[in-house]
């Protein structure tokens, strides 16, 4: 019975994570309780796989120390509940017992992301259009889709899209229908106008190209290097006039957002805003270097670090995972968090190296590229604190270590 409850919970989670965080959390909670009950009834604690257990525990300890030394402990400690989201990783690793279930879960995720993207298109076209006038005062100016915030929606599409690309390129036999899903997912993500998700996706695709065919990776790097050179040099004025055009159609909105990515010193981009946030974050980190000032401490201390634009007082966040963690948890927390990802990539590399065949390479590449996309997007957004995004990320991270192959690695130490 507990096994059946877990299977249902896993599929509900995979299907609901693109639509409702409440349903996804309830499914994960029920599945987690069923998993713990099974371990207790069967006395099988030692038989469980605890990949990444040590780095996650170190990060948890760093967070506890940070909260204990926080500027306002009572205000910071409720955020510790986000650490529980890591249980999703261990739940999936230990409760997905066969490759068929694992593959079906990934397929369901891709299908869910496709339908969520279609809803995003409906939301947009219900208000305006891509080539018609785009009402910038309307709620759907930036697609929020099935989420309440466009950045969250874009982050979910980014992760699901990486899994889809890994599956369509590496899985055998091929599933060509996924190409259609990829086009729909990334087109919708483009229309969210969320540049950090665009950047993360570019880096994730670059990683997949490096693994797939290095010549395509070299070509991709050459193309982007050439575009950056032209955008910052010989064609700067032409690009500015082409991208920063008057009008309010959807296409022009996309052009404007693309233009603001390369106009690092111009009036049109938010890079200056982020620089102001990062400067204040650096000042806070210098005052609380080792353990930080505690989660959400900027809410309490931002008045001590005045800056002319008032952006810190308004946003109270750093728009950067790394600076945000340095502020909240200090060098200890940031180092422990980075250690998790170093261990993840090393573990994934060793995992693939020790497999008996390459039938699951698609999942490893999809999972790794999703993490790459998340980490690079985190340079310009604090997506670490977005529960919807990290819950899906931990779910996707766990899939390569789940299934039938897991038994080959339980007795090995690496």
C-alpha positions as CSV (number, residue, x, y, z in Angstrom):
1,X,0.0,0.0,0.0
2,X,2.8,2.4,0.9
3,X,4.5,1.7,-2.4
4,X,1.3,2.5,-4.3
5,X,0.8,5.7,-2.4
6,X,4.3,6.7,-3.3
7,X,3.9,6.0,-7.0
8,X,0.7,8.0,-7.1
9,X,2.3,10.9,-5.2
10,X,5.3,10.9,-7.6
11,X,3.1,11.2,-10.7
12,X,0.8,13.8,-9.1
13,X,3.9,15.8,-8.2
14,X,5.4,15.5,-11.7
15,X,2.0,16.5,-13.3
16,X,1.1,19.3,-10.8
17,X,4.5,21.1,-10.3
18,X,3.8,23.2,-13.5
19,X,0.4,24.2,-12.3
20,X,0.0,24.3,-8.5
21,X,2.6,24.4,-5.8
22,X,0.0,23.5,-3.2
23,X,-0.9,20.2,-5.0
24,X,2.8,19.5,-5.6
25,X,3.7,20.1,-2.0
26,X,0.8,18.0,-0.7
27,X,1.9,15.1,-3.1
28,X,5.5,15.4,-1.9
29,X,4.4,15.5,1.7
30,X,2.2,12.4,1.4
31,X,4.8,10.6,-0.5
32,X,7.5,11.6,2.0
33,X,5.4,10.3,4.9
34,X,4.7,7.1,3.1
35,X,8.5,6.6,2.4
36,X,9.4,7.2,6.1
37,X,6.7,4.9,7.3
38,X,8.0,2.2,4.9
39,X,11.5,2.6,6.2
40,X,10.3,2.4,9.8
41,X,8.1,-0.7,9.2
42,X,10.8,-2.6,7.2
43,X,13.8,-1.3,9.2
44,X,15.4,-0.4,5.9
45,X,17.1,2.9,6.8
46,X,20.5,1.6,6.0
47,X,19.4,0.3,2.6
48,X,18.4,3.8,1.4
49,X,20.6,5.8,-1.0
50,X,21.7,9.1,0.5
51,X,23.6,10.6,-2.5
52,X,24.6,14.2,-1.7
53,X,23.7,13.6,1.9
54,X,26.9,15.0,3.4
55,X,27.0,18.3,1.5
56,X,23.3,18.9,2.1
57,X,23.8,18.3,5.8
58,X,26.8,20.7,5.9
59,X,24.6,23.3,4.1
60,X,21.8,22.7,6.7
61,X,24.3,23.2,9.6
62,X,25.6,26.4,8.0
63,X,22.0,27.7,7.7
64,X,21.3,26.8,11.4
65,X,24.5,28.6,12.5
66,X,23.5,31.6,10.4
67,X,20.1,31.8,11.9
68,X,21.5,31.4,15.4
69,X,23.7,34.4,14.8
70,X,21.2,36.3,12.7
71,X,20.5,40.0,13.1
72,X,17.0,39.0,14.1
73,X,16.7,35.3,14.8
74,X,12.9,35.3,15.3
75,X,12.5,36.9,11.8
76,X,15.0,34.6,10.1
77,X,14.2,31.1,11.4
78,X,10.9,30.5,9.5
79,X,12.9,30.5,6.3
80,X,14.7,27.3,7.5
81,X,11.6,25.4,6.3
82,X,12.9,25.7,2.8
83,X,15.7,23.3,3.7
84,X,13.0,20.6,3.8
85,X,12.6,20.9,0.1
86,X,15.9,18.9,-0.3
87,X,13.9,15.9,0.9
88,X,12.3,15.8,-2.5
89,X,15.7,14.7,-4.0
90,X,16.1,11.8,-1.5
91,X,12.4,10.8,-1.8
92,X,12.7,10.5,-5.6
93,X,16.0,8.7,-5.5
94,X,14.7,6.0,-3.1
95,X,11.1,5.7,-4.3
96,X,11.5,5.5,-8.0
97,X,12.4,1.8,-8.2
98,X,12.5,1.0,-11.9
99,X,13.5,2.7,-15.2
100,X,10.0,2.6,-16.7
101,X,8.5,4.7,-13.9
102,X,11.5,7.1,-14.1
103,X,11.0,7.6,-17.8
104,X,7.3,8.0,-17.5
105,X,7.8,10.7,-14.9
106,X,10.1,12.6,-17.2
107,X,7.6,12.3,-20.0
108,X,4.7,13.5,-17.8
109,X,6.9,16.5,-16.8
110,X,7.5,17.5,-20.5
111,X,3.8,17.1,-21.3
112,X,2.8,19.2,-18.3
113,X,5.2,21.9,-19.3
114,X,3.8,21.9,-22.9
115,X,0.2,22.3,-21.7
116,X,1.3,25.0,-19.2
117,X,3.0,26.8,-22.2
118,X,-0.1,26.5,-24.3
119,X,-2.0,28.1,-21.4
120,X,0.6,30.9,-21.4
121,X,-0.1,31.5,-25.1
122,X,-3.8,31.6,-24.4
123,X,-3.2,34.1,-21.6
124,X,-1.3,36.4,-23.9
125,X,-3.5,36.2,-26.9
126,X,-6.6,36.7,-24.8
127,X,-5.3,40.2,-24.0
128,X,-3.3,41.2,-27.1
129,X,-1.0,39.5,-29.5
130,X,2.5,39.1,-30.8
131,X,2.3,41.4,-33.9
132,X,-0.7,43.4,-32.7
133,X,-0.5,46.2,-30.1
134,X,0.7,44.8,-26.7
135,X,-1.0,46.6,-23.8
136,X,1.9,47.1,-21.4
137,X,-0.6,48.0,-18.6
138,X,-2.5,44.7,-18.9
139,X,-1.8,41.9,-16.4
140,X,-0.6,39.6,-19.2
141,X,2.1,42.0,-20.5
142,X,4.6,39.4,-19.2
143,X,3.3,35.9,-19.3
144,X,2.7,34.5,-15.9
145,X,1.1,31.3,-17.2
146,X,0.1,28.9,-14.6
147,X,2.1,30.6,-11.9
148,X,1.5,34.0,-10.1
149,X,4.9,35.4,-11.1
150,X,6.4,35.4,-14.6
151,X,10.0,34.7,-13.2
152,X,8.7,31.5,-11.6
153,X,6.9,30.4,-14.7
154,X,10.0,31.0,-16.8
155,X,12.2,29.1,-14.4
156,X,9.9,26.1,-14.5
157,X,9.8,26.1,-18.3
158,X,13.6,26.5,-18.4
159,X,14.2,23.3,-16.3
160,X,11.5,21.3,-18.1
161,X,12.9,22.4,-21.4
162,X,16.4,21.2,-20.6
163,X,15.1,17.8,-19.7
164,X,13.2,17.7,-23.0
165,X,16.3,18.6,-25.0
166,X,18.4,15.9,-23.3
167,X,15.7,13.4,-24.0
168,X,15.2,14.2,-27.7
169,X,19.0,14.2,-28.4
170,X,20.2,11.2,-26.5
171,X,17.3,8.8,-25.9
172,X,17.0,5.8,-28.1
173,X,14.7,5.0,-29.8
174,X,14.1,8.6,-30.6
175,X,10.9,10.4,-29.6
176,X,10.5,13.1,-32.3
177,X,7.3,14.4,-30.8
178,X,9.4,16.1,-28.2
179,X,10.7,18.6,-30.8
180,X,7.2,20.1,-30.9
181,X,7.1,20.3,-27.1
182,X,10.5,22.0,-27.1
183,X,9.4,24.6,-29.6
184,X,6.2,25.4,-27.6
185,X,8.1,25.5,-24.2
186,X,10.9,27.8,-25.3
187,X,8.6,30.0,-27.4
188,X,6.5,30.6,-24.3
189,X,9.6,31.2,-22.1
190,X,10.7,33.8,-24.6
191,X,7.4,35.6,-24.3
192,X,7.8,35.8,-20.5
193,X,10.5,38.4,-21.2
194,X,12.6,36.9,-18.4
195,X,16.2,37.4,-19.4
196,X,17.8,35.3,-16.6
197,X,15.8,32.3,-17.9
198,X,17.0,33.1,-21.4
199,X,20.6,33.3,-20.3
200,X,20.3,30.1,-18.2
201,X,18.7,28.3,-21.2
202,X,21.5,29.4,-23.5
203,X,24.1,28.1,-21.0
204,X,22.2,24.8,-20.6
205,X,22.0,24.3,-24.3
206,X,25.7,25.1,-24.6
207,X,26.4,22.3,-22.0
208,X,24.3,19.8,-23.9
209,X,26.1,20.7,-27.2
210,X,29.5,20.2,-25.5
211,X,28.4,16.7,-24.4
212,X,26.6,15.9,-27.6
213,X,28.9,17.2,-30.4
214,X,31.8,19.4,-29.4
215,X,31.9,20.9,-32.9
216,X,28.5,22.3,-32.3
217,X,29.6,23.7,-29.0
218,X,32.6,25.4,-30.7
219,X,30.2,26.8,-33.4
220,X,27.8,28.1,-30.7
221,X,30.6,29.8,-28.8
222,X,31.9,31.4,-32.0
223,X,28.4,32.7,-33.0
224,X,27.8,34.2,-29.6
225,X,31.3,35.7,-29.4
226,X,30.8,37.3,-32.8
227,X,27.4,38.6,-31.9
228,X,28.8,40.1,-28.6
229,X,31.7,41.7,-30.5
230,X,29.4,43.2,-33.1
231,X,26.9,44.4,-30.5
232,X,29.5,46.1,-28.4
233,X,31.6,47.4,-31.3
234,X,31.1,48.0,-35.0
235,X,27.3,47.5,-35.1
236,X,26.4,49.0,-31.7
237,X,24.5,52.0,-33.1
238,X,22.7,49.9,-35.7
239,X,21.6,47.3,-33.2
240,X,20.4,50.1,-30.8
241,X,18.3,51.6,-33.5
242,X,16.9,48.2,-34.5
243,X,16.2,47.0,-31.0
244,X,15.1,50.1,-29.2
245,X,12.3,51.0,-31.6
246,X,9.1,52.8,-30.8
247,X,6.0,50.6,-30.5
248,X,4.2,48.2,-28.2
249,X,3.8,45.0,-30.1
250,X,5.0,41.7,-28.7
251,X,7.9,41.4,-31.1
252,X,9.1,44.9,-30.2
253,X,8.8,44.0,-26.5
254,X,11.1,41.0,-27.0
255,X,13.5,43.1,-29.1
256,X,13.6,45.7,-26.3
257,X,14.4,43.1,-23.6
258,X,17.1,41.6,-25.9
259,X,18.6,45.0,-26.4
260,X,18.8,45.8,-22.8
261,X,20.9,42.7,-22.3
262,X,23.7,44.2,-24.4
263,X,23.2,47.8,-23.5
264,X,25.2,47.6,-20.3
265,X,25.7,51.3,-19.8
266,X,22.5,52.6,-21.4
267,X,19.3,53.9,-19.9
268,X,17.3,50.9,-21.0
269,X,18.7,48.1,-18.9
270,X,18.4,46.9,-15.3
271,X,22.0,45.9,-15.1
272,X,22.8,49.2,-13.2
273,X,20.0,48.3,-10.8
274,X,21.6,45.0,-10.1
275,X,25.0,46.6,-9.7
276,X,23.6,48.8,-6.9
277,X,22.1,45.8,-5.2
278,X,25.3,43.8,-5.5
279,X,27.3,46.8,-4.0
280,X,25.1,46.9,-1.0
281,X,25.2,43.1,-0.7
282,X,29.0,43.3,-0.7
283,X,28.9,45.9,2.1
284,X,26.6,43.7,4.2
285,X,28.8,40.7,3.6
286,X,31.9,42.6,4.8
287,X,30.0,43.4,8.1
288,X,28.8,39.8,8.5
289,X,31.5,37.8,6.7
290,X,31.4,34.3,8.4
291,X,27.8,33.4,9.1
292,X,25.9,36.3,7.4
293,X,23.1,38.3,9.0
294,X,20.4,35.6,8.6
295,X,17.6,35.0,6.1
296,X,15.6,38.0,5.1
297,X,17.9,40.2,7.2
298,X,18.0,42.9,4.4
299,X,14.4,43.7,5.4
300,X,15.7,44.8,8.8
301,X,19.0,46.4,8.1
302,X,18.7,48.0,4.6
303,X,18.3,51.5,6.1
304,X,21.9,51.2,7.4
305,X,23.2,50.9,3.8
306,X,21.6,53.9,2.0
307,X,22.1,54.2,-1.8
308,X,20.7,56.9,-4.1
309,X,18.3,54.9,-6.2
310,X,16.4,53.4,-3.3
311,X,16.3,50.0,-5.1
312,X,17.5,48.1,-2.0
313,X,14.8,49.5,0.2
314,X,12.2,48.6,-2.5
315,X,13.4,45.1,-3.5
316,X,15.3,44.0,-0.4
317,X,16.9,41.2,-2.3
318,X,20.2,40.9,-4.2
319,X,18.9,39.4,-7.5
320,X,21.9,37.0,-7.4
321,X,22.0,33.6,-5.6
322,X,25.6,33.9,-4.7
323,X,25.5,37.4,-3.2
324,X,22.2,36.6,-1.5
325,X,23.6,33.6,0.2
326,X,26.7,35.4,1.2
327,X,24.5,38.1,2.8
328,X,22.2,35.6,4.5
329,X,24.5,32.8,5.5
330,X,28.0,34.2,5.1
331,X,31.1,32.4,3.7
332,X,30.1,29.2,5.5
333,X,26.7,28.9,3.9
334,X,27.8,30.0,0.4
335,X,30.7,27.5,0.4
336,X,28.5,24.7,1.6
337,X,25.9,25.5,-1.1
338,X,28.5,25.6,-3.9
339,X,29.9,22.3,-2.5
340,X,26.6,20.6,-3.2
341,X,26.8,21.4,-6.9
342,X,30.5,20.4,-7.1
343,X,29.5,17.0,-5.5
344,X,26.5,16.7,-7.7
345,X,28.5,17.0,-11.0
346,X,31.2,14.7,-9.7
347,X,28.7,12.2,-8.6
348,X,26.8,12.3,-11.9
349,X,30.1,11.9,-13.8
350,X,31.1,8.9,-11.8
351,X,27.6,7.5,-12.0
352,X,27.6,7.6,-15.8
353,X,31.2,6.3,-15.9
354,X,30.1,3.2,-13.9
355,X,26.9,2.4,-15.8
356,X,26.8,-0.8,-17.7
357,X,25.3,0.9,-20.8
358,X,24.5,4.4,-22.0
359,X,20.7,4.0,-22.2
360,X,20.2,6.6,-19.4
361,X,22.7,9.1,-20.7
362,X,19.8,11.3,-21.9
363,X,18.5,11.7,-18.4
364,X,21.9,12.6,-16.9
365,X,22.5,15.2,-19.6
366,X,19.0,16.6,-19.2
367,X,19.4,16.8,-15.4
368,X,22.9,18.3,-15.6
369,X,21.9,20.9,-18.1
370,X,18.9,21.9,-16.0
371,X,21.3,22.5,-13.1
372,X,23.7,24.4,-15.3
373,X,20.8,26.6,-16.5
374,X,19.6,27.1,-12.9
375,X,23.1,28.1,-11.7
376,X,23.7,30.6,-14.5
377,X,20.3,32.1,-14.3
378,X,21.1,32.6,-10.6
379,X,23.7,35.2,-11.4
380,X,20.9,37.6,-12.2
381,X,18.0,36.3,-10.0
382,X,17.6,34.8,-6.6
383,X,15.9,31.7,-7.9
384,X,17.2,29.7,-5.0
385,X,14.4,31.1,-2.9
386,X,11.7,30.3,-5.4
387,X,10.2,27.2,-4.0
388,X,8.4,26.1,-7.2
389,X,11.6,26.3,-9.1
390,X,13.8,24.5,-6.6
391,X,11.3,21.7,-5.9
392,X,11.2,20.9,-9.6
393,X,15.0,21.2,-9.8
394,X,15.6,18.7,-7.0
395,X,13.1,16.3,-8.6
396,X,14.9,16.5,-11.9
397,X,18.3,16.2,-10.2
398,X,17.2,12.9,-8.6
399,X,16.0,11.1,-11.7
400,X,19.5,10.0,-13.0
401,X,20.2,8.3,-9.6
402,X,16.8,6.6,-9.4
403,X,15.4,3.5,-11.2
404,X,16.8,0.0,-11.7
405,X,20.4,1.1,-12.1
406,X,20.6,2.4,-8.6
407,X,21.4,-1.0,-7.1
408,X,24.8,-1.0,-8.9
409,X,26.0,2.0,-7.0
410,X,24.7,1.4,-3.4
411,X,27.8,-0.6,-2.4
412,X,30.4,1.6,-4.1
413,X,32.1,4.6,-2.5
414,X,33.1,7.4,-4.8
